[in-house]
Amino acid sequence: MGYKEVLPIWWSIVWRGALVGFLAGFVAGAIIGFAFTIMGYAEVVAPLSSGAGLMLGILASLWATKSALNKHRLRPESIAA
């Protein structure tokens, strides 16, 4: 398998992961930032937002990989979900 076959798969993973990871991290950070600032715990916003962003980024990359593999038909039909 050469670069011409691998590059579209890689790009599918990258753009899906970046877009979903960014959006999920942004929403989670905004909610955490707003809620904890209103409650008077502004000092914990950065660590909590970072942790939430990390977890959501991992989940987004897993989803992006699964989605790209399914799109490019690189998994047998019996396990593709």
Stockholm file with secondary structure:
# STOCKHOLM 1.0

chainA/1-81         MGYKEVLPIWWSIVWRGALVGFLAGFVAGAIIGFAFTIMGYAEVVAPLSSGAGLMLGILASLWATKSALNKHRLRPESIAA
#=GR chainA/1-81 SS CCHHHHHHHHHHHHHHHHHHHHHHHHHHHHHHHHHHHHTTCGGGHHHHHHHHHHHHHHHHHHHHHHHHHHHTTCSCTTTCC
#=GC SS_cons        CCHHHHHHHHHHHHHHHHHHHHHHHHHHHHHHHHHHHHTTCGGGHHHHHHHHHHHHHHHHHHHHHHHHHHHTTCSCTTTCC
//
